[in-house]
Amino acid sequence: MMKKRGLMLVMLSILMGIGAAWVANNWVQLRNGQMANTTASEIVVVTAAMDIPYGTKIESRHLNSKQVPKSLVPADAIMSPAAVEGYVANSSVSSGEMLMHGRFSQHTSGSTLAALIGPDMRAISVRVDDVVGVAGFLLPGNFVDILAIKVDRRSRKATSDTVLQNIRVLAVDQTARTDESEPVVVRAVTLEMTPKQSETLAKSRAEGSIQLTLRNPNDDEVVIAETAPAPAPVVRKRYVPPPEVTVIRGTKVNKQKTKG
């Protein structure tokens, strides 16, 4: 009797072991399948390993890789570190941010400033002081308007006009990037503009002085200046003398003007 009970316990233990192994095997296979599906739905993208200031030439230490769901990856995302190393940042990038091709420019030769100039654009430097340079609050990446001030030599009256708007600051002095937002008094500011705009700036500097005004970074509207209507021309009436009448009385001749 004892042998039969022992044999039944052994058989029951074997069956329970087989059942446990079967459940464990199914769980492992299900888990592996879920992980495979998760891996297939994710993709590796390049992110910023640290804060990347504007104008920085990208090195391997600036980069990190991360798996994210495919549905969250924009078409312009950078997938490989080799696709961005050696490029220059067109704008500041925060740590952990996904890197996009449109925010970097290729740096082939020359200074990093040359890589920051947009297509069909030019860089022109203007000498400034603490007043013209907005008390040192101009930093690379800011946008400014340019006022032209002219003084009439005869009347000594000054006039000012906004000749250029929404002009990007490429560099201050010889610095194309800054890690701080503290004011720095500089002697020159390099601006990005079209060839036509650079001609306007050069002409305004030759005719008088210029003043830079700092714009809000979220304000990209170009305001069209209102022109005052031209005064109506003054028409002066030509004086026409009244006609004369000759009166002859005997030997006397008199000329009298008639009333018109």
Beta strands, then each sheet from edge to edge (+ up, - down):
strand 1: 42-48
strand 2: 63-69
strand 3: 88-89
strand 4: 104-105
strand 5: 122-127
strand 6: 143-151
strand 7: 158-172
strand 8: 188-193
strand 9: 209-214
strand 10: 244-249
strand 11: 252-257
sheet 1: 1+ 2-
sheet 2: 3+ 4-
sheet 3: 5+ 8- 7+ 6- 9+
sheet 4: 10+ 11-
end
